[in-house]
């Protein structure tokens, strides 16, 4: 299942959510608001032991995760 990034129109909270499909109803974990917008996301892959970002960089500077343990 894909991981999407969202921003809540009600409170401004930015969060990630694993969803079954693009049509899944998502609510904000902070205020429970249903008016959320999916953000444009970048992705990264690990190839040959080296992290490669879709933005072309080699670090986690574009990552919105709370920790980099998943990036490396």
PQR file of N, CA, C, O and H, with PARSE charges and radii, in Angstrom:
ATOM      1  N   UNK A   1       0.842  -1.182   0.000 -0.4000 1.5000
ATOM      2  CA  UNK A   1       0.000   0.000   0.000 -0.0000 2.0000
ATOM      3  C   UNK A   1       0.885   1.243   0.000  0.5500 1.7000
ATOM      4  O   UNK A   1       1.921   1.273   0.664 -0.5500 1.4000
ATOM      5  N   UNK A   2       0.479   2.256  -0.739 -0.4000 1.5000
ATOM      6  CA  UNK A   2       1.295   3.473  -0.835 -0.0000 2.0000
ATOM      7  C   UNK A   2       1.181   4.371   0.395  0.5500 1.7000
ATOM      8  O   UNK A   2       0.175   4.375   1.104 -0.5500 1.4000
ATOM      9  H   UNK A   2      -0.362   2.232  -1.278  0.4000 1.0000
ATOM     10  N   UNK A   3       2.235   5.119   0.613 -0.4000 1.5000
ATOM     11  CA  UNK A   3       2.292   6.104   1.686 -0.0000 2.0000
ATOM     12  C   UNK A   3       2.137   7.477   1.047  0.5500 1.7000
ATOM     13  O   UNK A   3       2.925   7.849   0.178 -0.5500 1.4000
ATOM     14  H   UNK A   3       3.052   5.116   0.037  0.4000 1.0000
ATOM     15  N   UNK A   4       1.130   8.231   1.471 -0.4000 1.5000
ATOM     16  CA  UNK A   4       0.880   9.564   0.930 -0.0000 2.0000
ATOM     17  C   UNK A   4       1.107  10.610   2.008  0.5500 1.7000
ATOM     18  O   UNK A   4       0.962  10.334   3.199 -0.5500 1.4000
ATOM     19  H   UNK A   4       0.491   7.929   2.178  0.4000 1.0000
ATOM     20  N   UNK A   5       1.466  11.816   1.578 -0.4000 1.5000
ATOM     21  CA  UNK A   5       1.618  12.959   2.478 -0.0000 2.0000
ATOM     22  C   UNK A   5       0.407  13.861   2.295  0.5500 1.7000
ATOM     23  O   UNK A   5      -0.059  14.085   1.178 -0.5500 1.4000
ATOM     24  H   UNK A   5       1.585  12.041   0.610  0.4000 1.0000
ATOM     25  N   UNK A   6      -0.094  14.375   3.417 -0.4000 1.5000
ATOM     26  CA  UNK A   6      -1.280  15.233   3.409 -0.0000 2.0000
ATOM     27  C   UNK A   6      -1.046  16.481   4.242  0.5500 1.7000
ATOM     28  O   UNK A   6      -0.155  16.522   5.090 -0.5500 1.4000
ATOM     29  H   UNK A   6       0.284  14.193   4.324  0.4000 1.0000
ATOM     30  N   UNK A   7      -1.871  17.508   3.985 -0.4000 1.5000
ATOM     31  CA  UNK A   7      -1.926  18.693   4.832 -0.0000 2.0000
ATOM     32  C   UNK A   7      -3.408  18.966   5.104  0.5500 1.7000
ATOM     33  O   UNK A   7      -4.238  18.911   4.196 -0.5500 1.4000
ATOM     34  H   UNK A   7      -2.596  17.474   3.297  0.4000 1.0000
ATOM     35  N   UNK A   8      -3.723  19.261   6.361 -0.4000 1.5000
ATOM     36  CA  UNK A   8      -5.099  19.521   6.771 -0.0000 2.0000
ATOM     37  C   UNK A   8      -5.462  20.976   6.472  0.5500 1.7000
ATOM     38  O   UNK A   8      -4.742  21.896   6.858 -0.5500 1.4000
ATOM     39  H   UNK A   8      -3.049  19.306   7.099  0.4000 1.0000
ATOM     40  N   UNK A   9      -6.569  21.168   5.789 -0.4000 1.5000
ATOM     41  CA  UNK A   9      -7.038  22.525   5.474 -0.0000 2.0000
ATOM     42  C   UNK A   9      -7.571  23.244   6.708  0.5500 1.7000
ATOM     43  O   UNK A   9      -7.607  24.474   6.749 -0.5500 1.4000
ATOM     44  H   UNK A   9      -7.154  20.420   5.474  0.4000 1.0000
ATOM     45  N   UNK A  10      -7.977  22.486   7.697 -0.4000 1.5000
ATOM     46  CA  UNK A  10      -8.578  23.060   8.904 -0.0000 2.0000
ATOM     47  C   UNK A  10      -7.528  23.580   9.890  0.5500 1.7000
ATOM     48  O   UNK A  10      -7.618  24.719  10.349 -0.5500 1.4000
ATOM     49  H   UNK A  10      -7.948  21.487   7.664  0.4000 1.0000
ATOM     50  N   UNK A  11      -6.522  22.737  10.221 -0.4000 1.5000
ATOM     51  CA  UNK A  11      -5.550  23.137  11.251 -0.0000 2.0000
ATOM     52  C   UNK A  11      -4.114  23.284  10.726  0.5500 1.7000
ATOM     53  O   UNK A  11      -3.238  23.751  11.455 -0.5500 1.4000
ATOM     54  H   UNK A  11      -6.449  21.811   9.849  0.4000 1.0000
ATOM     55  N   UNK A  12      -3.865  22.891   9.467 -0.4000 1.5000
ATOM     56  CA  UNK A  12      -2.534  23.036   8.888 -0.0000 2.0000
ATOM     57  C   UNK A  12      -1.570  21.902   9.196  0.5500 1.7000
ATOM     58  O   UNK A  12      -0.415  21.945   8.774 -0.5500 1.4000
ATOM     59  H   UNK A  12      -4.576  22.512   8.874  0.4000 1.0000
ATOM     60  N   UNK A  13      -2.026  20.887   9.927 -0.4000 1.5000
ATOM     61  CA  UNK A  13      -1.178  19.741  10.268 -0.0000 2.0000
ATOM     62  C   UNK A  13      -0.724  19.016   9.005  0.5500 1.7000
ATOM     63  O   UNK A  13      -1.529  18.748   8.113 -0.5500 1.4000
ATOM     64  H   UNK A  13      -2.965  20.852  10.270  0.4000 1.0000
ATOM     65  N   UNK A  14       0.568  18.700   8.932 -0.4000 1.5000
ATOM     66  CA  UNK A  14       1.105  17.900   7.839 -0.0000 2.0000
ATOM     67  C   UNK A  14       1.372  16.506   8.381  0.5500 1.7000
ATOM     68  O   UNK A  14       1.966  16.356   9.449 -0.5500 1.4000
ATOM     69  H   UNK A  14       1.222  18.917   9.656  0.4000 1.0000
ATOM     70  N   UNK A  15       0.935  15.480   7.647 -0.4000 1.5000
ATOM     71  CA  UNK A  15       1.077  14.108   8.125 -0.0000 2.0000
ATOM     72  C   UNK A  15       1.170  13.135   6.963  0.5500 1.7000
ATOM     73  O   UNK A  15       0.862  13.474   5.821 -0.5500 1.4000
ATOM     74  H   UNK A  15       0.452  15.602   6.780  0.4000 1.0000
ATOM     75  N   UNK A  16       1.601  11.915   7.277 -0.4000 1.5000
ATOM     76  CA  UNK A  16       1.685  10.840   6.301 -0.0000 2.0000
ATOM     77  C   UNK A  16       0.667   9.775   6.664  0.5500 1.7000
ATOM     78  O   UNK A  16       0.341   9.586   7.836 -0.5500 1.4000
ATOM     79  H   UNK A  16       1.852  11.640   8.205  0.4000 1.0000
ATOM     80  N   UNK A  17       0.168   9.080   5.650 -0.4000 1.5000
ATOM     81  CA  UNK A  17      -0.831   8.041   5.901 -0.0000 2.0000
ATOM     82  C   UNK A  17      -0.680   6.951   4.846  0.5500 1.7000
ATOM     83  O   UNK A  17      -0.570   7.239   3.655 -0.5500 1.4000
ATOM     84  H   UNK A  17       0.433   9.233   4.698  0.4000 1.0000
ATOM     85  N   UNK A  18      -0.677   5.701   5.293 -0.4000 1.5000
ATOM     86  CA  UNK A  18      -0.705   4.574   4.374 -0.0000 2.0000
ATOM     87  C   UNK A  18      -2.163   4.335   4.019  0.5500 1.7000
ATOM     88  O   UNK A  18      -2.997   4.161   4.908 -0.5500 1.4000
ATOM     89  H   UNK A  18      -0.766   5.467   6.261  0.4000 1.0000
ATOM     90  N   UNK A  19      -2.479   4.323   2.733 -0.4000 1.5000
ATOM     91  CA  UNK A  19      -3.863   4.171   2.303 -0.0000 2.0000
ATOM     92  C   UNK A  19      -4.006   3.003   1.339  0.5500 1.7000
ATOM     93  O   UNK A  19      -3.072   2.656   0.615 -0.5500 1.4000
ATOM     94  H   UNK A  19      -1.802   4.463   2.011  0.4000 1.0000
ATOM     95  N   UNK A  20      -5.199   2.400   1.341 -0.4000 1.5000
ATOM     96  CA  UNK A  20      -5.471   1.262   0.473 -0.0000 2.0000
ATOM     97  C   UNK A  20      -5.612   1.711  -0.989  0.5500 1.7000
ATOM     98  O   UNK A  20      -5.204   0.994  -1.903 -0.5500 1.4000
ATOM     99  H   UNK A  20      -5.958   2.682   1.928  0.4000 1.0000
ATOM    100  N   UNK A  21      -6.187   2.892  -1.202 -0.4000 1.5000
ATOM    101  CA  UNK A  21      -6.343   3.421  -2.559 -0.0000 2.0000
ATOM    102  C   UNK A  21      -6.402   4.941  -2.499  0.5500 1.7000
ATOM    103  O   UNK A  21      -6.561   5.529  -1.429 -0.5500 1.4000
ATOM    104  H   UNK A  21      -6.519   3.474  -0.459  0.4000 1.0000
ATOM    105  N   UNK A  22      -6.274   5.566  -3.661 -0.4000 1.5000
ATOM    106  CA  UNK A  22      -6.311   7.035  -3.744 -0.0000 2.0000
ATOM    107  C   UNK A  22      -7.665   7.566  -3.275  0.5500 1.7000
ATOM    108  O   UNK A  22      -7.750   8.697  -2.796 -0.5500 1.4000
ATOM    109  H   UNK A  22      -6.145   5.089  -4.530  0.4000 1.0000
ATOM    110  N   UNK A  23      -8.702   6.779  -3.404 -0.4000 1.5000
ATOM    111  CA  UNK A  23     -10.058   7.207  -3.024 -0.0000 2.0000
ATOM    112  C   UNK A  23     -10.371   7.003  -1.546  0.5500 1.7000
ATOM    113  O   UNK A  23     -11.473   7.332  -1.107 -0.5500 1.4000
ATOM    114  H   UNK A  23      -8.633   5.861  -3.793  0.4000 1.0000
ATOM    115  N   UNK A  24      -9.446   6.478  -0.779 -0.4000 1.5000
ATOM    116  CA  UNK A  24      -9.668   6.265   0.656 -0.0000 2.0000
ATOM    117  C   UNK A  24      -9.941   7.593   1.353  0.5500 1.7000
ATOM    118  O   UNK A  24      -9.317   8.605   1.033 -0.5500 1.4000
ATOM    119  H   UNK A  24      -8.550   6.211  -1.135  0.4000 1.0000
ATOM    120  N   UNK A  25     -10.867   7.592   2.300 -0.4000 1.5000
ATOM    121  CA  UNK A  25     -11.169   8.800   3.075 -0.0000 2.0000
ATOM    122  C   UNK A  25     -10.142   8.920   4.184  0.5500 1.7000
ATOM    123  O   UNK A  25      -9.930   7.985   4.956 -0.5500 1.4000
ATOM    124  H   UNK A  25     -11.374   6.770   2.560  0.4000 1.0000
ATOM    125  N   UNK A  26      -9.508  10.080   4.254 -0.4000 1.5000
ATOM    126  CA  UNK A  26      -8.437  10.327   5.214 -0.0000 2.0000
ATOM    127  C   UNK A  26      -8.846  11.475   6.114  0.5500 1.7000
ATOM    128  O   UNK A  26      -9.406  12.466   5.644 -0.5500 1.4000
ATOM    129  H   UNK A  26      -9.680  10.839   3.627  0.4000 1.0000
ATOM    130  N   UNK A  27      -8.569  11.351   7.417 -0.4000 1.5000
ATOM    131  CA  UNK A  27      -8.846  12.438   8.349 -0.0000 2.0000
ATOM    132  C   UNK A  27      -7.551  12.839   9.048  0.5500 1.7000
ATOM    133  O   UNK A  27      -6.628  12.036   9.181 -0.5500 1.4000
ATOM    134  H   UNK A  27      -8.114  10.547   7.799  0.4000 1.0000
ATOM    135  N   UNK A  28      -7.497  14.074   9.485 -0.4000 1.5000
ATOM    136  CA  UNK A  28      -6.335  14.625  10.168 -0.0000 2.0000
ATOM    137  C   UNK A  28      -6.168  13.970  11.540  0.5500 1.7000
ATOM    138  O   UNK A  28      -7.134  13.886  12.299 -0.5500 1.4000
ATOM    139  H   UNK A  28      -8.247  14.727   9.378  0.4000 1.0000
ATOM    140  N   UNK A  29      -4.963  13.505  11.871 -0.4000 1.5000
ATOM    141  CA  UNK A  29      -4.752  12.891  13.184 -0.0000 2.0000
ATOM    142  C   UNK A  29      -4.780  13.914  14.332  0.5500 1.7000
ATOM    143  O   UNK A  29      -4.932  13.532  15.492 -0.5500 1.4000
ATOM    144  H   UNK A  29      -4.178  13.573  11.255  0.4000 1.0000
ATOM    145  N   UNK A  30      -4.638  15.189  14.020 -0.4000 1.5000
ATOM    146  CA  UNK A  30      -4.615  16.236  15.048 -0.0000 2.0000
ATOM    147  C   UNK A  30      -6.029  16.708  15.411  0.5500 1.7000
ATOM    148  O   UNK A  30      -6.416  16.684  16.579 -0.5500 1.4000
ATOM    149  H   UNK A  30      -4.515  15.499  13.077  0.4000 1.0000
ATOM    150  N   UNK A  31      -6.803  17.141  14.389 -0.4000 1.5000
ATOM    151  CA  UNK A  31      -8.121  17.720  14.660 -0.0000 2.0000
ATOM    152  C   UNK A  31      -9.276  16.854  14.157  0.5500 1.7000
ATOM    153  O   UNK A  31     -10.441  17.195  14.360 -0.5500 1.4000
ATOM    154  H   UNK A  31      -6.488  17.161  13.440  0.4000 1.0000
ATOM    155  N   UNK A  32      -8.959  15.743  13.508 -0.4000 1.5000
ATOM    156  CA  UNK A  32      -9.942  14.814  12.936 -0.0000 2.0000
ATOM    157  C   UNK A  32     -10.718  15.414  11.770  0.5500 1.7000
ATOM    158  O   UNK A  32     -11.727  14.852  11.345 -0.5500 1.4000
ATOM    159  H   UNK A  32      -8.013  15.466  13.343  0.4000 1.0000
ATOM    160  N   UNK A  33     -10.254  16.560  11.244 -0.4000 1.5000
ATOM    161  CA  UNK A  33     -10.898  17.180  10.095 -0.0000 2.0000
ATOM    162  C   UNK A  33     -10.787  16.300   8.860  0.5500 1.7000
ATOM    163  O   UNK A  33      -9.804  15.579   8.693 -0.5500 1.4000
ATOM    164  H   UNK A  33      -9.434  17.016  11.589  0.4000 1.0000
ATOM    165  N   UNK A  34     -11.792  16.359   7.994 -0.4000 1.5000
ATOM    166  CA  UNK A  34     -11.816  15.538   6.786 -0.0000 2.0000
ATOM    167  C   UNK A  34     -11.375  16.320   5.542  0.5500 1.7000
ATOM    168  O   UNK A  34     -11.236  15.742   4.464 -0.5500 1.4000
ATOM    169  H   UNK A  34     -12.591  16.945   8.129  0.4000 1.0000
ATOM    170  N   UNK A  35     -11.155  17.637   5.689 -0.4000 1.5000
ATOM    171  CA  UNK A  35     -10.703  18.445   4.555 -0.0000 2.0000
ATOM    172  C   UNK A  35      -9.183  18.417   4.512  0.5500 1.7000
ATOM    173  O   UNK A  35      -8.517  19.305   5.046 -0.5500 1.4000
ATOM    174  H   UNK A  35     -11.268  18.107   6.565  0.4000 1.0000
ATOM    175  N   UNK A  36      -8.642  17.385   3.870 -0.4000 1.5000
ATOM    176  CA  UNK A  36      -7.200  17.247   3.742 -0.0000 2.0000
ATOM    177  C   UNK A  36      -6.833  17.239   2.262  0.5500 1.7000
ATOM    178  O   UNK A  36      -7.606  16.787   1.417 -0.5500 1.4000
ATOM    179  H   UNK A  36      -9.183  16.664   3.436  0.4000 1.0000
ATOM    180  N   UNK A  37      -5.649  17.743   1.968 -0.4000 1.5000
ATOM    181  CA  UNK A  37      -5.157  17.758   0.596 -0.0000 2.0000
ATOM    182  C   UNK A  37      -3.893  16.921   0.522  0.5500 1.7000
ATOM    183  O   UNK A  37      -3.019  17.012   1.385 -0.5500 1.4000
ATOM    184  H   UNK A  37      -5.021  18.110   2.654  0.4000 1.0000
ATOM    185  N   UNK A  38      -3.807  16.109  -0.514 -0.4000 1.5000
ATOM    186  CA  UNK A  38      -2.601  15.317  -0.710 -0.0000 2.0000
ATOM    187  C   UNK A  38      -1.516  16.219  -1.265  0.5500 1.7000
ATOM    188  O   UNK A  38      -1.743  16.976  -2.210 -0.5500 1.4000
ATOM    189  H   UNK A  38      -4.516  16.036  -1.215  0.4000 1.0000
ATOM    190  N   UNK A  39      -0.330  16.133  -0.669 -0.4000 1.5000
ATOM    191  CA  UNK A  39       0.801  16.941  -1.096 -0.0000 2.0000
ATOM    192  C   UNK A  39       1.554  16.223  -2.214  0.5500 1.7000
ATOM    193  O   UNK A  39       1.466  15.004  -2.361 -0.5500 1.4000
ATOM    194  H   UNK A  39      -0.146  15.519   0.098  0.4000 1.0000
ATOM    195  N   UNK A  40       2.288  16.996  -2.989 -0.4000 1.5000
ATOM    196  CA  UNK A  40       3.190  16.409  -3.974 -0.0000 2.0000
ATOM    197  C   UNK A  40       4.360  15.814  -3.202  0.5500 1.7000
ATOM    198  O   UNK A  40       4.995  16.510  -2.410 -0.5500 1.4000
ATOM    199  H   UNK A  40       2.360  17.986  -2.870  0.4000 1.0000
ATOM    200  N   UNK A  41       4.647  14.555  -3.419 -0.4000 1.5000
ATOM    201  CA  UNK A  41       5.683  13.866  -2.653 -0.0000 2.0000
ATOM    202  C   UNK A  41       6.847  13.447  -3.530  0.5500 1.7000
ATOM    203  O   UNK A  41       6.684  13.136  -4.710 -0.5500 1.4000
ATOM    204  H   UNK A  41       4.131  13.990  -4.063  0.4000 1.0000
ATOM    205  N   UNK A  42       8.006  13.445  -2.936 -0.4000 1.5000
ATOM    206  CA  UNK A  42       9.198  12.899  -3.565 -0.0000 2.0000
ATOM    207  C   UNK A  42       9.449  11.532  -2.963  0.5500 1.7000
ATOM    208  O   UNK A  42       8.967  11.237  -1.869 -0.5500 1.4000
ATOM    209  H   UNK A  42       8.139  13.697  -1.977  0.4000 1.0000
ATOM    210  N   UNK A  43      10.175  10.717  -3.644 -0.4000 1.5000
ATOM    211  CA  UNK A  43      10.470   9.398  -3.102 -0.0000 2.0000
ATOM    212  C   UNK A  43      11.950   9.106  -3.250  0.5500 1.7000
ATOM    213  O   UNK A  43      12.655   9.777  -4.003 -0.5500 1.4000
ATOM    214  H   UNK A  43      10.566  10.956  -4.532  0.4000 1.0000
ATOM    215  N   UNK A  44      12.405   8.121  -2.538 -0.4000 1.5000
ATOM    216  CA  UNK A  44      13.801   7.728  -2.614 -0.0000 2.0000
ATOM    217  C   UNK A  44      13.920   6.219  -2.605  0.5500 1.7000
ATOM    218  O   UNK A  44      13.046   5.515  -2.100 -0.5500 1.4000
ATOM    219  H   UNK A  44      11.832   7.576  -1.926  0.4000 1.0000
ATOM    220  N   UNK A  45      15.004   5.737  -3.164 -0.4000 1.5000
ATOM    221  CA  UNK A  45      15.270   4.301  -3.178 -0.0000 2.0000
ATOM    222  C   UNK A  45      16.710   4.064  -2.770  0.5500 1.7000
ATOM    223  O   UNK A  45      17.567   4.939  -2.894 -0.5500 1.4000
ATOM    224  H   UNK A  45      15.715   6.309  -3.574  0.4000 1.0000
ATOM    225  N   UNK A  46      16.953   2.870  -2.284 -0.4000 1.5000
ATOM    226  CA  UNK A  46      18.308   2.499  -1.936 -0.0000 2.0000
ATOM    227  C   UNK A  46      18.793   1.541  -3.016  0.5500 1.7000
ATOM    228  O   UNK A  46      18.233   0.460  -3.197 -0.5500 1.4000
ATOM    229  H   UNK A  46      16.258   2.159  -2.183  0.4000 1.0000
ATOM    230  N   UNK A  47      19.829   1.942  -3.724 -0.4000 1.5000
ATOM    231  CA  UNK A  47      20.335   1.157  -4.834 -0.0000 2.0000
ATOM    232  C   UNK A  47      21.825   0.939  -4.665  0.5500 1.7000
ATOM    233  O   UNK A  47      22.597   1.898  -4.654 -0.5500 1.4000
ATOM    234  H   UNK A  47      20.285   2.820  -3.576  0.4000 1.0000
ATOM    235  N   UNK A  48      22.232  -0.302  -4.535 -0.4000 1.5000
ATOM    236  CA  UNK A  48      23.653  -0.600  -4.375 -0.0000 2.0000
ATOM    237  C   UNK A  48      24.230  -0.018  -3.103  0.5500 1.7000
ATOM    238  O   UNK A  48      25.411   0.329  -3.064 -0.5500 1.4000
ATOM    239  H   UNK A  48      21.605  -1.081  -4.544  0.4000 1.0000
ATOM    240  N   UNK A  49      23.415   0.098  -2.053 -0.4000 1.5000
ATOM    241  CA  UNK A  49      23.892   0.623  -0.782 -0.0000 2.0000
ATOM    242  C   UNK A  49      23.925   2.136  -0.704  0.5500 1.7000
ATOM    243  O   UNK A  49      24.308   2.685   0.329 -0.5500 1.4000
ATOM    244  H   UNK A  49      22.456  -0.184  -2.085  0.4000 1.0000
ATOM    245  N   UNK A  50      23.531   2.829  -1.773 -0.4000 1.5000
ATOM    246  CA  UNK A  50      23.543   4.293  -1.793 -0.0000 2.0000
ATOM    247  C   UNK A  50      22.111   4.809  -1.903  0.5500 1.7000
ATOM    248  O   UNK A  50      21.333   4.316  -2.721 -0.5500 1.4000
ATOM    249  H   UNK A  50      23.220   2.383  -2.612  0.4000 1.0000
ATOM    250  N   UNK A  51      21.762   5.797  -1.084 -0.4000 1.5000
ATOM    251  CA  UNK A  51      20.440   6.405  -1.117 -0.0000 2.0000
ATOM    252  C   UNK A  51      20.339   7.317  -2.333  0.5500 1.7000
ATOM    253  O   UNK A  51      21.211   8.157  -2.552 -0.5500 1.4000
ATOM    254  H   UNK A  51      22.394   6.197  -0.419  0.4000 1.0000
ATOM    255  N   UNK A  52      19.281   7.157  -3.125 -0.4000 1.5000
ATOM    256  CA  UNK A  52      19.054   7.982  -4.302 -0.0000 2.0000
ATOM    257  C   UNK A  52      17.674   8.597  -4.168  0.5500 1.7000
ATOM    258  O   UNK A  52      16.684   7.874  -4.063 -0.5500 1.4000
ATOM    259  H   UNK A  52      18.573   6.474  -2.947  0.4000 1.0000
ATOM    260  N   UNK A  53      17.594   9.919  -4.170 -0.4000 1.5000
ATOM    261  CA  UNK A  53      16.335  10.638  -4.032 -0.0000 2.0000
ATOM    262  C   UNK A  53      15.765  10.950  -5.406  0.5500 1.7000
ATOM    263  O   UNK A  53      16.515  11.121  -6.367 -0.5500 1.4000
ATOM    264  H   UNK A  53      18.399  10.506  -4.256  0.4000 1.0000
ATOM    265  N   UNK A  54      14.442  11.023  -5.503 -0.4000 1.5000
ATOM    266  CA  UNK A  54      13.811  11.400  -6.759 -0.0000 2.0000
ATOM    267  C   UNK A  54      14.090  12.854  -7.108  0.5500 1.7000
ATOM    268  O   UNK A  54      13.914  13.263  -8.255 -0.5500 1.4000
ATOM    269  H   UNK A  54      13.833  10.883  -4.722  0.4000 1.0000
ATOM    270  N   UNK A  55      14.529  13.647  -6.113 -0.4000 1.5000
ATOM    271  CA  UNK A  55      14.854  15.047  -6.372 -0.0000 2.0000
ATOM    272  C   UNK A  55      16.275  15.205  -6.882  0.5500 1.7000
ATOM    273  O   UNK A  55      16.693  16.312  -7.223 -0.5500 1.4000
ATOM    274  H   UNK A  55      14.671  13.315  -5.180  0.4000 1.0000
ATOM    275  N   UNK A  56      17.023  14.108  -6.939 -0.4000 1.5000
ATOM    276  CA  UNK A  56      18.377  14.161  -7.459 -0.0000 2.0000
ATOM    277  C   UNK A  56      19.444  14.293  -6.401  0.5500 1.7000
ATOM    278  O   UNK A  56      20.626  14.111  -6.689 -0.5500 1.4000
ATOM    279  H   UNK A  56      16.684  13.209  -6.662  0.4000 1.0000
ATOM    280  N   UNK A  57      19.048  14.608  -5.172 -0.4000 1.5000
ATOM    281  CA  UNK A  57      20.018  14.752  -4.091 -0.0000 2.0000
ATOM    282  C   UNK A  57      20.361  13.407  -3.496  0.5500 1.7000
ATOM    283  O   UNK A  57      19.680  12.418  -3.766 -0.5500 1.4000
ATOM    284  H   UNK A  57      18.087  14.756  -4.938  0.4000 1.0000
ATOM    285  N   UNK A  58      21.399  13.355  -2.695 -0.4000 1.5000
ATOM    286  CA  UNK A  58      21.811  12.104  -2.096 -0.0000 2.0000
ATOM    287  C   UNK A  58      21.590  12.064  -0.604  0.5500 1.7000
ATOM    288  O   UNK A  58      22.108  11.169   0.062 -0.5500 1.4000
ATOM    289  H   UNK A  58      21.952  14.159  -2.476  0.4000 1.0000
ATOM    290  N   UNK A  59      20.839  13.001  -0.053 -0.4000 1.5000
ATOM    291  CA  UNK A  59      20.615  12.996   1.388 -0.0000 2.0000
ATOM    292  C   UNK A  59      19.128  12.997   1.688  0.5500 1.7000
ATOM    293  O   UNK A  59      18.311  12.882   0.774 -0.5500 1.4000
ATOM    294  H   UNK A  59      20.418  13.729  -0.594  0.4000 1.0000
ATOM    295  N   UNK A  60      18.772  13.122   2.936 -0.4000 1.5000
ATOM    296  CA  UNK A  60      17.367  13.091   3.352 -0.0000 2.0000
ATOM    297  C   UNK A  60      16.793  14.482   3.554  0.5500 1.7000
ATOM    298  O   UNK A  60      15.790  14.622   4.253 -0.5500 1.4000
ATOM    299  H   UNK A  60      19.436  13.216   3.678  0.4000 1.0000
ATOM    300  N   UNK A  61      17.381  15.508   2.978 -0.4000 1.5000
ATOM    301  CA  UNK A  61      16.928  16.871   3.242 -0.0000 2.0000
ATOM    302  C   UNK A  61      15.497  17.121   2.787  0.5500 1.7000
ATOM    303  O   UNK A  61      14.831  17.996   3.340 -0.5500 1.4000
ATOM    304  H   UNK A  61      18.196  15.395   2.410  0.4000 1.0000
ATOM    305  N   UNK A  62      15.005  16.385   1.804 -0.4000 1.5000
ATOM    306  CA  UNK A  62      13.642  16.571   1.332 -0.0000 2.0000
ATOM    307  C   UNK A  62      12.640  15.657   2.000  0.5500 1.7000
ATOM    308  O   UNK A  62      11.455  15.689   1.667 -0.5500 1.4000
ATOM    309  H   UNK A  62      15.546  15.674   1.355  0.4000 1.0000
ATOM    310  N   UNK A  63      13.090  14.848   2.931 -0.4000 1.5000
ATOM    311  CA  UNK A  63      12.244  13.859   3.573 -0.0000 2.0000
ATOM    312  C   UNK A  63      11.401  14.512   4.670  0.5500 1.7000
ATOM    313  O   UNK A  63      11.889  15.361   5.416 -0.5500 1.4000
ATOM    314  H   UNK A  63      14.053  14.822   3.201  0.4000 1.0000
ATOM    315  N   UNK A  64      10.135  14.106   4.760 -0.4000 1.5000
ATOM    316  CA  UNK A  64       9.271  14.667   5.805 -0.0000 2.0000
ATOM    317  C   UNK A  64       9.094  13.704   6.977  0.5500 1.7000
ATOM    318  O   UNK A  64       8.284  13.956   7.869 -0.5500 1.4000
ATOM    319  H   UNK A  64       9.739  13.416   4.154  0.4000 1.0000
ATOM    320  N   UNK A  65       9.843  12.607   6.980 -0.4000 1.5000
ATOM    321  CA  UNK A  65       9.742  11.646   8.080 -0.0000 2.0000
ATOM    322  C   UNK A  65      10.248  12.258   9.370  0.5500 1.7000
ATOM    323  O   UNK A  65      11.039  13.201   9.346 -0.5500 1.4000
ATOM    324  H   UNK A  65      10.501  12.403   6.255  0.4000 1.0000
ATOM    325  N   UNK A  66       9.803  11.734  10.480 -0.4000 1.5000
ATOM    326  CA  UNK A  66      10.207  12.243  11.787 -0.0000 2.0000
ATOM    327  C   UNK A  66      11.632  11.822  12.132  0.5500 1.7000
ATOM    328  O   UNK A  66      12.281  12.482  12.944 -0.5500 1.4000
ATOM    329  H   UNK A  66       9.160  10.969  10.499  0.4000 1.0000
ATOM    330  N   UNK A  67      12.138  10.736  11.534 -0.4000 1.5000
ATOM    331  CA  UNK A  67      13.519  10.327  11.749 -0.0000 2.0000
ATOM    332  C   UNK A  67      14.087   9.789  10.447  0.5500 1.7000
ATOM    333  O   UNK A  67      13.344   9.358   9.565 -0.5500 1.4000
ATOM    334  H   UNK A  67      11.610  10.200  10.875  0.4000 1.0000
ATOM    335  N   UNK A  68      15.397   9.816  10.336 -0.4000 1.5000
ATOM    336  CA  UNK A  68      16.040   9.350   9.106 -0.0000 2.0000
ATOM    337  C   UNK A  68      16.363   7.864   9.132  0.5500 1.7000
ATOM    338  O   UNK A  68      16.995   7.367   8.201 -0.5500 1.4000
ATOM    339  H   UNK A  68      16.000  10.166  11.053  0.4000 1.0000
ATOM    340  N   UNK A  69      15.957   7.149  10.153 -0.4000 1.5000
ATOM    341  CA  UNK A  69      16.279   5.726  10.242 -0.0000 2.0000
ATOM    342  C   UNK A  69      15.701   4.950   9.067  0.5500 1.7000
ATOM    343  O   UNK A  69      16.244   3.910   8.697 -0.5500 1.4000
ATOM    344  H   UNK A  69      15.443   7.553  10.910  0.4000 1.0000
ATOM    345  N   UNK A  70      14.611   5.429   8.471 -0.4000 1.5000
ATOM    346  CA  UNK A  70      13.999   4.748   7.334 -0.0000 2.0000
ATOM    347  C   UNK A  70      14.689   5.094   6.017  0.5500 1.7000
ATOM    348  O   UNK A  70      14.530   4.366   5.036 -0.5500 1.4000
ATOM    349  H   UNK A  70      14.169   6.275   8.772  0.4000 1.0000
ATOM    350  N   UNK A  71      15.439   6.171   5.972 -0.4000 1.5000
ATOM    351  CA  UNK A  71      16.063   6.632   4.745 -0.0000 2.0000
ATOM    352  C   UNK A  71      17.399   5.967   4.450  0.5500 1.7000
ATOM    353  O   UNK A  71      17.791   5.850   3.289 -0.5500 1.4000
ATOM    354  H   UNK A  71      15.568   6.762   6.768  0.4000 1.0000
ATOM    355  N   UNK A  72      18.085   5.541   5.466 -0.4000 1.5000
ATOM    356  CA  UNK A  72      19.452   5.075   5.273 -0.0000 2.0000
ATOM    357  C   UNK A  72      19.559   3.585   5.262  0.5500 1.7000
ATOM    358  O   UNK A  72      20.655   3.046   5.108 -0.5500 1.4000
ATOM    359  H   UNK A  72      17.767   5.636   6.409  0.4000 1.0000
TER
END
